[in-house]
Amino acid sequence: MSGMRFETSQGLRQGQNLALTPKLIQAAEILELPLLALRERLDRELETNVALEIVEPGDDRPQSGEITNTRTSHSKEDAPQGGGSMEFERLRLMERSYGDQWSGDRDYRPSRASDSDEDPKMSAMNNTAGNGASLTEQLLEQWSFSEIHDPELRAAGARIIEYIAPEGLLTADLETIAHQSASMPGCDWSMPLLTRALLRVQHELSPPGLAATSVRECLQLQTEAALEESPSEATAIVWSDALLLFEKYYDDLLANRLPKICEASGMDFARIDAAKAVMRRLTTAPGYALVPPSNEPIVPDVVVELDLDANEYTVRLPDELIPRVRVSRDYEQLAEDRTADKAARTFASDSVRAARTLLEAIEQRKTTLARVTKAVVARQRDWFEHGPNFLRPMPMTELAEQLGIHVSTVSRAVAEKWMLSPRGLVRLRDFFAGGTENREGEDVSWNAIKAMLQEVVQGEDRKHPLSDRAIADELKARGVEIARRTVVKYREQLSIPAASVRKVHA
């Protein structure tokens, strides 16, 4: 075998590549943030960057010695004059801020503030409700009050409660719970014991339906509880019918095969309809009755309003939710002061540079978001005036070419952003979709076709619902021709069930 030889050489090669600087990365991150997330980001920066300060109402000029956002600014005269540490610098700032009080009264001590001088931030914190107990904690507390004297049964029930999901259903079967609990003390973790414990947990905990192993069992448990509490015989009959449907005809009920149920059970359509009516009181997530899921509020990033005088739609950004911030004049002076301590000057320079970069990114976000929204409004004016059926196709690449920016910039500008318009709240991203041409040669977006499909289904005769082929024919009559499989896809995206499920029986 011939020997191997390694050689090194040098050569020139031309090429282009895009290097993202930290400044560009931060600008892209800021652009992608929705309004509430931007507010949180700005609050964090105000806490960590001493060169950032909030502009108080009525104060548009930087002033030395200004106390803003619980952070004391300082002027050039207060810069450390060589060899000082950061702790010594803070002491000098405090001396300057409170020097008059300390020099005027040697015995001055900070006194406890009166009720009228209470810090508004502390007051808000004191009046803010703490986090409530979790679902597991509440259920364990309920279980502790149950009249169960068998310690093994009590331990098994407490262990089962730990496997209950936030919506209230059990997240694991008893075999898994037994296997994962085998090494734990308290009981033998046998299947008969866990089965007994599960039944007690399901009937001891409130509201009914908790610890169910399936949606079907969850509904059955709630129905059994309602049947026991029925105030009259007529109500009890209705709940008995509902329980029978869940126990024996659940699959047929989901498929809306009511004639088959009538034939097998002997009930008529009226009794089944009455049972279905009380079923609407049930829930598939009983755990949310104790700990509701947290829903983040929707705050619009842009507001579009109609100017009646000019008959034009105007775009504005709700900047009132973002505090006005600026770079501290004192830290700018300290960064430029050659006589100041080198460490302090370096710290001030880095802080000022980071503050300026952040403010530039926020300003760029405002400019880009406003430009993109104005272009959207100009292109989709028919949507604003006539509704969802008039949404036009608008790919992001097309808008990016129109504005002279990269398509990723458009994508970041509309990501998780909401618009408040005369037609309500709408996601900015919903305006960007492909489409097709109708019979008249006009562009129609896929979202507009979905809106037309939903309109067709809402106007159908529920006793004779339209099949997917019939829906496609109806859309074709309206000038939009799509395949039946596309109708199925859009119907499923809109959570519209099939015709057999939508049918209302006589």
Secondary structure, DSSP 8 states (H G I E B T S, - for coil): ---------------------HHHHHHHHHHH--HHHHHHHHHHHHHH-TTEEE--TT--S--TT-EETTEE---GGGS--SS--HHHHHHHHHHHHHHHHHHH-TT-------GGG--HHHHHHHTS------HHHHHHHHHHTS----HHHHHHHHHHHTTB-TTSBBSS-HHHHHHHTTTSSSS---HHHHHHHHHHHHHHSSSTTTTBSSHHHHHHHHHHHHHHT-SSHHHHHHHHHHHHHHHHSHHHHHTT-HHHHHHHH---HHHHHHHHHHHTT--S-GGGGTS---------SEEEEEETTTTEEEEE--GGGS--EEE-HHHHHHHH-TTS-HHHHHHHHHHHHHHHHHHHHHHHHHHHHHHHHHHHHHHTHHHHHH-GGG-----HHHHHHHHTS-HHHHHHHHTT-EEEETTEEEEGGGG---EEE-TTS-EEEHHHHHHHHHHHHHTS-TTS---HHHHHHHHHHTT----HHHHHHHHHHTT---HHHH----
